[in-house]
Amino acid sequence: MIGYELCRLARRLHMVLNQFTLAFTNQQLEQDFRAAYDWKSLRQLRLGIVTTMALYAVFGVLDRSIIPEVQETAAVIRYAVVCPLALGVLALSFRRSFVRHGL
């Protein structure tokens, strides 16, 4: 019953969603929603980048036992390419243009 009441309220407030894209049919409302959502989700995105990078770096310890024959190559890829790239994306997330151009 709650879902039905929410739908009625949304229609009264002209907050109708496109059934296929789940976007608001009112373009201004959609733009406002996306802008607010991008700013609110930025903290979670940064936390996700840091967590992923830390786990990826820590799992490098396993390279010695799992792939000892190519450990050096794996370490270069892991610590000289992927981790700095993730740090770069994290640094870029603090620029205003990061949110403006879309997450």
C-alpha positions as CSV (number, residue, x, y, z in Angstrom):
1,M,0.0,0.0,0.0
2,I,2.9,2.3,0.7
3,G,4.2,2.0,-2.9
4,Y,0.8,3.0,-4.2
5,E,0.6,6.1,-2.0
6,L,4.1,7.1,-3.1
7,C,3.2,6.8,-6.7
8,R,0.1,9.0,-6.2
9,L,2.2,11.6,-4.4
10,A,4.9,11.5,-7.1
11,R,2.3,12.1,-9.8
12,R,0.8,15.0,-7.8
13,L,4.2,16.6,-7.6
14,H,4.9,15.9,-11.3
15,M,7.6,13.4,-10.4
16,V,6.7,10.9,-13.0
17,L,9.4,8.4,-14.0
18,N,10.0,6.9,-17.4
19,Q,9.2,3.2,-17.0
20,F,12.2,2.1,-19.1
21,T,15.0,4.5,-18.1
22,L,13.8,5.2,-14.6
23,A,14.6,8.9,-15.3
24,F,12.2,11.7,-14.3
25,T,10.2,12.9,-17.3
26,N,10.6,16.5,-16.1
27,Q,14.1,17.4,-17.5
28,Q,14.8,20.1,-14.9
29,L,13.9,17.7,-12.1
30,E,16.1,15.0,-13.6
31,Q,19.1,17.5,-13.8
32,D,18.6,18.6,-10.3
33,F,18.4,15.0,-9.0
34,R,21.5,14.0,-10.9
35,A,23.5,17.0,-9.5
36,A,22.4,16.3,-6.0
37,Y,23.0,12.5,-6.3
38,D,26.5,13.0,-7.7
39,W,27.5,15.2,-4.8
40,K,26.0,12.9,-2.2
41,S,27.7,9.8,-3.7
42,L,31.1,11.3,-4.0
43,R,32.2,10.3,-0.5
44,Q,31.2,6.7,-1.1
45,L,33.1,6.7,-4.5
46,R,36.2,8.0,-2.8
47,L,35.9,5.4,0.0
48,G,35.5,2.7,-2.7
49,I,38.6,3.8,-4.5
50,V,40.7,3.8,-1.4
51,T,39.4,0.4,-0.2
52,T,39.9,-1.2,-3.6
53,M,43.4,0.2,-3.9
54,A,44.4,-1.0,-0.5
55,L,43.0,-4.5,-1.0
56,Y,44.7,-4.7,-4.4
57,A,48.0,-3.6,-3.0
58,V,47.8,-6.0,0.0
59,F,47.0,-9.0,-2.3
60,G,50.4,-8.3,-3.9
61,V,51.9,-10.3,-1.0
62,L,50.3,-13.4,-2.4
63,D,52.1,-12.9,-5.7
64,R,55.3,-14.5,-4.2
65,S,53.5,-17.8,-3.4
66,I,51.1,-17.9,-6.3
67,I,53.1,-16.7,-9.3
68,P,56.8,-16.7,-8.2
69,E,58.1,-16.9,-11.8
70,V,56.5,-13.6,-12.8
71,Q,56.5,-11.9,-9.4
72,E,58.6,-8.9,-10.6
73,T,56.3,-8.2,-13.6
74,A,53.2,-8.5,-11.5
75,A,54.7,-6.1,-8.9
76,V,55.5,-3.5,-11.6
77,I,51.9,-3.8,-13.0
78,R,50.4,-3.7,-9.5
79,Y,52.5,-0.9,-7.8
80,A,53.8,1.1,-10.7
81,V,50.7,1.2,-13.0
82,V,47.4,0.3,-11.2
83,C,48.0,1.8,-7.8
84,P,49.2,5.2,-9.1
85,L,46.4,5.2,-11.6
86,A,43.9,4.7,-8.8
87,L,45.6,7.5,-6.8
88,G,45.2,9.7,-9.8
89,V,41.5,9.1,-10.1
90,L,41.2,9.7,-6.3
91,A,43.0,13.0,-6.6
92,L,40.9,14.0,-9.6
93,S,37.7,13.3,-7.6
94,F,38.6,16.4,-5.5
95,R,38.2,18.7,-8.4
96,R,34.9,20.4,-9.1
97,S,35.0,19.4,-12.7
98,F,35.0,15.7,-11.7
99,V,31.3,15.9,-10.7
100,R,30.3,18.2,-13.5
101,H,31.5,15.8,-16.1
102,G,29.7,12.9,-14.6
103,L,30.6,10.1,-12.3
